[in-house]
């Protein structure tokens, strides 16, 4: 578990929280039943502006299908220690920070 104090990631029993945030600081969050492309895609389609050009995520494979709704997709790979894409500057830090705060409040 690499020194973590508590279990992390998709294998935990904590509620799954999906968060979408824009670069202006606006965010939405919802507890979702699973992290499948169908579930996340429904949220992205309902929450995003059709003119939104780019999706920035972590490397969860469910986002592959979701990204087809957007003009482009950048992903960071946390297991490689990557938190910001060195080429595009893309990151998922805003929603991940909100998820962390929500989980602490819910659990």
C-alpha positions in Angstrom: 0.0 0.0 0.0 3.0 2.2 -0.4 2.9 3.7 3.1 -0.7 5.0 2.8 -2.5 5.3 6.1 -5.8 4.1 4.6 -6.9 2.3 1.5 -7.1 4.5 -1.6 -8.4 4.1 -5.1 -11.2 2.2 -6.7 -10.8 -0.9 -4.4 -12.2 0.9 -1.4 -15.7 0.7 0.0 -16.1 4.4 0.3 -18.7 6.1 -1.9 -17.5 7.0 -5.4 -17.7 10.7 -6.0 -17.6 12.2 -9.5 -16.5 15.8 -9.7 -16.4 18.1 -12.7 -14.6 21.4 -12.3 -13.7 24.1 -14.8 -10.7 26.5 -14.8 -12.9 29.3 -13.4 -13.3 27.4 -10.1 -16.9 26.2 -10.6 -17.5 22.6 -9.7 -20.2 20.0 -9.4 -20.1 16.8 -7.5 -22.3 13.7 -7.2 -22.1 10.3 -5.6 -22.2 7.8 -8.5 -22.9 4.0 -8.4 -19.8 3.1 -10.4 -17.0 4.5 -12.4 -17.9 3.1 -15.8 -17.8 5.0 -19.0 -21.6 4.9 -19.3 -22.1 6.5 -15.8 -19.4 9.1 -16.1 -20.3 9.9 -19.7 -23.9 10.7 -18.6 -22.6 13.1 -16.0 -20.1 14.8 -18.4 -22.8 15.1 -21.1 -25.3 16.6 -18.6 -22.9 18.9 -16.9 -20.6 20.2 -19.7 -21.0 23.0 -22.1 -21.2 21.6 -25.7 -18.5 24.1 -26.6 -16.1 22.8 -24.0 -13.0 22.0 -26.0 -11.0 19.8 -23.7 -11.4 17.1 -21.0 -8.6 16.7 -18.4 -8.7 13.6 -16.2 -6.7 11.1 -14.4 -5.9 7.9 -16.4 -9.1 5.9 -15.4 -9.9 4.0 -18.6 -13.6 4.9 -18.3 -12.7 8.3 -19.6 -11.8 7.0 -23.0 -15.4 6.7 -24.0 -16.3 10.0 -22.3 -13.5 11.9 -24.1 -15.1 11.2 -27.5 -17.7 13.8 -26.5 -15.0 16.4 -26.4 -12.7 18.0 -28.9 -9.7 16.6 -27.0 -8.5 14.7 -23.9 -5.4 15.0 -21.7 -4.8 12.6 -18.8 -2.3 12.5 -16.0 -0.9 9.2 -14.8 -0.6 9.2 -11.1 1.0 5.8 -10.8 4.0 7.3 -12.6 4.1 10.2 -10.1 2.6 12.5 -12.7 0.2 15.1 -11.4 0.5 17.6 -14.3 1.1 16.7 -17.9 4.5 18.1 -18.7 3.6 18.9 -22.3 0.1 20.3 -22.1 0.0 21.4 -18.4 -3.3 19.5 -18.0 -4.1 18.4 -14.5 -7.0 17.0 -12.4 -5.9 18.7 -9.2 -9.0 20.8 -8.8 -11.6 18.0 -8.8 -9.3 15.7 -6.8 -9.0 18.2 -4.0 -12.7 18.7 -3.9 -13.3 14.9 -3.9 -10.8 14.6 -1.0 -12.7 17.2 1.0 -16.1 15.7 0.3 -15.0 12.2 1.3 -13.6 13.5 4.6 -17.0 15.2 5.2 -19.1 12.2 4.2 -17.1 9.5 6.0 
